[in-house]
Amino acid sequence: MLKKNSSQCSVCFIINRLCLYVVLFCTILFIVPTFICASQNKITIANISINKTTKEIRIKSTIAILNGILEYLLVGDHGKTYESVFKISDNKPSELNFALLLVGFVPLDFQTFLKIKQSKNGKEVLLSKYKDSLLRISFVTNNQSYDLNYFLHNRENQETDFPWVFTGGLFYKNNRYAGDFELSYIGIWADPTAVVNLFSKHKNPYQGNYGFEIKPTKQPFKLEQDVEIIIRRY
């Protein structure tokens, strides 16, 4: 029996992934067309807006919690809202995945992402080799723009500049997009089903004074307050 070499396996993986994305695009574009509004430079899928000119993505969401440990930045409103800063309704993670692909972001394989996280110079590797997978995220509420550090408290050190990485989520064996079941959009603690993950070497926040939490200071926000998440290139 002939064995496939590594290059053949890589090609097969890429072809399989592309085929799955084609299925995903067709599902979004043809099965649920009532949620899509398109113009020359902008596509809106419910609460997700894609600007094809500026390559910017905006997500209408609400504040999920005002205190506590964080494992997510954004989840669906029927997902793990008890450990997420923001929540969103009327969308699916596969639609965020579609939006990121549409404006030219390139997904970084999750296992490769984990290996880079564990390396000593991981951030430098990301910046030099995987720039097209890196995002910056901020948010706007009440016509005022905020950096995410306004919300996120680093419980391990003083570092604040963490790249967000488009890891693309994964498909189950039945070719269903996992994030649409888990309702995981943007992870802080690395989640293979999330579309985007934070690049940090922080430990599990439930195993000690690790990870991130909502800043333990009085916030000028309210639960369920409307916010708009803004995703740009890093």
Residue pairs with C-beta under 8 A, 6 or more apart in sequence:
4 12
20 171
20 175
21 101
23 175
24 94
24 97
24 98
24 177
25 98
27 94
28 36
28 45
28 94
28 95
28 98
29 36
35 45
35 46
35 90
36 43
36 44
36 45
37 43
37 44
38 44
41 51
41 52
41 53
42 49
42 50
42 51
42 52
43 49
43 50
43 52
43 99
43 102
44 50
45 91
45 95
45 98
45 99
46 90
46 91
46 95
47 59
47 60
47 61
47 88
47 89
47 90
47 91
48 57
48 58
48 59
48 60
48 91
48 95
48 96
48 99
49 57
49 58
49 59
49 60
50 57
50 99
50 102
50 103
51 57
51 58
51 103
52 102
52 103
55 103
55 104
55 232
55 233
56 103
56 230
56 231
56 232
57 96
57 99
57 100
57 103
57 230
57 231
58 228
58 229
58 230
58 231
59 74
59 88
59 91
59 96
59 228
59 229
59 231
60 88
60 226
60 227
60 228
61 74
61 86
61 87
61 88
61 226
61 227
61 228
61 229
62 77
62 86
62 87
62 88
62 224
62 225
62 226
62 227
63 85
63 86
63 221
63 222
63 223
63 224
63 225
63 227
64 75
64 81
64 82
64 84
64 85
64 86
64 87
64 223
65 81
65 82
65 83
65 84
65 85
65 214
65 223
66 214
66 219
66 221
66 222
66 223
67 213
67 214
67 216
68 82
68 83
68 213
68 214
69 83
69 205
69 206
69 211
69 212
69 213
70 83
70 84
70 85
70 152
70 188
70 189
70 205
70 211
70 212
70 213
70 214
71 80
71 83
71 84
71 187
71 188
71 189
71 191
71 205
71 211
72 79
72 80
72 83
72 84
72 85
72 184
72 185
72 186
72 187
72 188
72 189
72 191
72 194
73 84
73 85
73 86
73 137
73 148
73 185
73 186
73 187
73 188
73 196
73 198
74 84
74 85
74 86
74 87
74 88
74 185
74 186
74 229
75 81
75 84
75 86
75 87
75 88
75 183
75 184
75 185
76 87
76 88
76 89
76 91
76 92
76 93
76 183
76 185
77 87
77 88
77 89
78 183
79 87
79 182
79 183
79 184
80 183
80 184
81 87
85 148
85 151
85 152
85 214
86 139
86 227
86 229
88 185
92 177
92 179
92 180
93 169
93 177
93 179
93 180
93 182
93 183
93 184
93 185
93 193
93 194
93 195
94 169
94 177
94 179
94 180
96 185
96 195
96 196
97 107
97 168
97 169
97 177
97 179
97 195
100 107
100 135
100 166
100 195
100 196
100 231
101 107
104 132
105 132
105 133
105 135
105 166
105 233
106 130
106 132
106 133
106 166
107 133
107 166
107 167
107 168
108 130
108 133
108 165
108 166
108 167
108 168
109 167
109 168
110 167
110 168
110 170
110 190
110 192
110 197
113 165
113 167
113 190
113 197
113 199
114 190
116 122
116 125
116 126
116 130
116 199
117 190
117 199
117 200
117 201
118 201
119 125
122 199
122 201
123 163
123 199
126 133
126 134
126 163
126 165
126 199
127 134
127 163
130 165
131 234
133 165
133 166
133 167
134 163
134 164
134 165
134 166
134 233
134 234
135 163
135 164
135 165
135 166
135 196
135 231
135 232
135 233
135 234
136 163
136 164
136 231
136 232
136 233
136 234
137 148
137 164
137 186
137 196
137 229
137 230
137 231
137 232
138 145
138 146
138 147
138 148
138 229
138 230
138 232
139 145
139 146
139 148
139 227
139 228
139 229
139 230
140 146
140 227
140 228
140 230
141 221
141 225
141 226
141 227
141 228
145 230
149 160
150 215
151 214
151 215
151 219
152 188
152 212
152 213
152 214
152 215
153 212
153 213
153 214
153 215
153 216
154 160
154 202
154 212
155 202
155 205
155 209
155 210
155 211
155 212
155 213
156 202
156 203
156 209
156 210
156 211
159 200
162 198
162 199
162 200
163 198
163 199
163 234
164 186
164 196
164 197
164 198
164 199
164 231
164 234
165 196
165 197
165 198
165 199
166 195
166 196
167 192
167 194
167 195
167 196
167 197
168 195
169 177
169 178
169 179
169 184
169 192
169 193
169 194
169 195
170 177
170 178
170 179
170 192
170 193
171 177
171 178
172 178
172 181
178 192
178 193
179 185
179 193
179 194
179 195
181 193
182 191
182 193
182 194
184 191
184 193
184 194
184 195
185 194
185 195
185 196
186 194
186 195
186 196
186 197
186 198
187 194
187 196
187 197
187 198
188 197
188 198
188 200
188 211
188 212
189 198
189 202
189 204
189 205
189 211
190 197
190 198
191 197
196 231
202 210
202 211
202 212
203 210
203 211
204 210
204 211
205 211
205 212
205 213
